[in-house]
Amino acid sequence: MNKQQPEEPTYQSAWTELQKIVNDLQGGSVGIDDLTVKIDRAAELVRFCRERLRSTEDAVGRLGQ
């Protein structure tokens, strides 16, 4: 059986999703039942984006060595 692993999101796709969540939260279009889910997802996306940026900064730093 050939199980495909889900593709890791790109920085851009994670950032776009995060912006949408923030806009939804600011616009008041998130119901109370979905609020925790949206906040948890936003936290995951922030962690992912930070890690990608950190990794990129490290790679750029190695170029100067």
SULZI-V941052 format. One record per backbone hydrogen bond with DSSP energy under -1.0 kcal/mol. CO is the residue of the C=O (numbers start at 1). NH is the residue of the N-H. If there is no record, write none. Layout:
((CO | NH) (CO | NH))
This chain:
((10 | 14) (11 | 15) (12 | 16) (13 | 17) (14 | 18) (15 | 19) (16 | 20) (17 | 21) (18 | 22) (19 | 23) (20 | 24) (21 | 25) (22 | 26) (23 | 27) (24 | 29) (31 | 34) (31 | 35) (34 | 38) (35 | 39) (36 | 40) (37 | 41) (38 | 42) (39 | 43) (40 | 44) (41 | 45) (42 | 46) (43 | 47) (44 | 48) (45 | 49) (46 | 50) (47 | 51) (48 | 52) (49 | 53) (50 | 54) (51 | 55) (52 | 56) (53 | 57) (54 | 58) (55 | 59) (56 | 60) (57 | 61) (58 | 62) (62 | 65))
